[in-house]
Amino acid sequence: MLAAYITHPDCIRHEMGKDHPECPERLGAINDQLLIKGLLDYMAPYDAPLATEEQLGRAHSSLYVRELMAQSPSEGHIQVDPDTSMNPYTLKAALRAAGAAVQAVDLVLGGQAPAAFCCVRPPGHHAERDHAGGFCFFNNVAVGIRHALDVHGLERVALIDFDVHHGNGSEDIFRGDERVLMCSIFEKGLYPFNGETATGPNMVNVGLPTRSCGDVFREAVSTQWIPALDAFEPQMVFISAGFDAHREDDMGNLGLVEADYEWVTRQLVGVAERHAQGRIVSCLEGGYVLSPLARSVTAHLKVLIGAD
């Protein structure tokens, strides 16, 4: 059985202006690298559907969803926050990105795929219940998690976030939700300038000092994430997979390399195999320098789909 690779051409049509780091070329670089390395042969392709208002409403307020939809411009750009804007294609791209997470859940829990990777944009982990920001509109992974909990009836899921920026949106949505254990690693002092103090007992937040490299990252995962995950025994593992902690990515100041992403994925696959029948859904978040982004996603997927 092949892992699922979920994406859609609509995700490329969203753009936020010349030289914006969250650019359409990100997806092309990933796809090209996966093609060169032969990994697409190990994955079944799926077109991401449009998320419905009902699906979005499990993670976001209905008012926020309606207001964001109403803001969609017919031409040009509108600013949502200083770093985040919408063009005429943004809304559809955002609906596809959230819909990909829902489809991934259905495929994995339905036994049609052992794991799934959502190669979509815009990213989602900075989108709070009532606010867009940080290049994000809908919280894709949160929409998928709530679908797994509220529709499929799972009782415990884990959300792992290894982006260089803390997933404040995911924390906002899930704080206090005993069904979700969120484990986050991020660089201290970066946008969104929070996360170092967890907002609920279901949050394992680890802020790393600037210029931390793989040894510090691996120690934090081994000593703080893994014991918490094993104690929680999740029935499914979700990953907010950001690759901007790579040493070549200038959006942050951490020093991870491809081997670190391969290593952490192997640890998470181990957790999923011990507790969740191997069920994993991974959603693309950050990573803005094209070459290290593509190489890091390839390292992540080699382990995730069992092609390493």
BAVOKOL-632226 format. One record per residue (C-alpha): x, y, z. Coordinates in pm, whole numbers, plus 50000, padded with zeros to 5 digits. Each point is the difference from the previous one (the first is absolute). Layout:
! BAVOKOL-632226
XYZ...
***
This chain:
! BAVOKOL-632226
500005000050000501385034049899500135030850218497845029149885501505031449841497345027150005500355032949816498165021649745500895025249726497835026150173502605001750277502485014949753497705028449890500015016550341502785025850030500655029550228502155022149782503445001349844502814986950221497654987450271501704969950165496834978950003500034996649622498364976249749503414986549899500234981550331497694972449880501744996749665503394996150166498664972450225498294981549718503095001949777502264986350274497624971650079499814991549630503795000149964500424977650304497284976149882497865004350312496845007949807500054963649887499364990650365496985022850040496505000849856499045035049874496755016450109498465033649911499125019050315496285007350030498535032850121499375000350372496385006950091498825026950241498924972350237503504984949999501645034050051497555008250278501334972050218503315018850037498955036149934497045021350100497265001249739500145038050006503734999949918499504975549712497225021249850501945032450043503134986049836497994986949707498345033949960503415017349986501164980749694500865026349735498994998549635503315015849899503245011750156500894993150362498495007850339502084999450318498894977250282502985008950217503335017249922501514967649860496904982949865497785009149707497374985049772499825000349621496974988049800501224963750025500954999350368496654988850134499804969849773503624990750079499305002650373496884978649964502044973949810502735000250265497514993850281498104975049787503224980649944500314993850374496424987450017500574977149703503234987250155498134990350315497324981849802502584981049795502134989450296497154991050235498144983549712502924976649941500715013449650503435013950091502384992550289501095036550017499395032549813501945031349914498125032049914502235019849764497895031450013500135037150059499135023850157501304985050324497774999750306501534997450345499915037550076496265002649923498145003150329496364992350063498995035849909503065014749824502164995849692503685009350006503554988149948499264990549635497094977950123496225002049948498484967150114501804976950241500274970049771501284974750251497475011350260497164995149754501304964949933500374992150370496505011450086498714978849712501784969750147498595007050347496495012049928499124980149688502094968250031499714998650378503664997350100500635007450366503705009850002502175015249729503455015850008501035031349814503735004449944501275033849875503695003949909499835033049812502525026750104496995021450101497634989350276496584988249881498035025850197496864993749798499994963150080500645007550367497125025050000497634974249852501034970250212501005014150338498104981550269498724973349758500904967950182499624980049679503025017349843503624999750115501975027049818503804998249997501735030549851503635009449943500895035049881502665026950027499645023450294499385036649925498554995749651496525006949867497404995050144502015009150313498274975250227499904963050082502714998950264497294998750267497504972849913496355010650022498694966050106501044966650151499664983449659502835021149855503674989349995501725031549874503775000649962501595032949902503534995449868502715026650036501175017949686502674980849807499014966550150500984971049777498894964249963501434987450329497885024250204496944992549786500424962350035500505001950376496815020250040498014975249791501454970050184499575013650354496825020849974497914989349701500384962349989499234992750368496895022149982498854983749676500504964850132498075008450318497175015249794499754970349759498535018849701497724981649761501285021349710502995022749947499805033449815503065020049898500225037249927503104995649788501925032649976503524999449857501105035950069502194988950292502484988249735503375017250029499695013649643496595016250062500305036550097496525001950153501514987150322503314994450173500044962950080502434975149850498074969049903500924979649691498294972949798501304972750232498185016350293496684999849816500594963749905500804991750363496975017450153497694984149744501374966050098499235007350366496445010249914499474969649779501094979450301497385016950218497344993749736500994963549967499924994650378496665016750063498145010049681500254970849759502575020749809497435026549904501615033749918498825031249817502655026349922499155035149877502535024049849500565031950199503125022049963503224997749805500855028949770503374994449833499144976549716502934975949990500224991650373496204998950015499824974149721502874979450142498525000450350496524989649883501634971449810501844988750315496755002050198497994980449744502594972749947499414989450359496295007850011499174977749704502574973150075502235006449700503225006150196
***
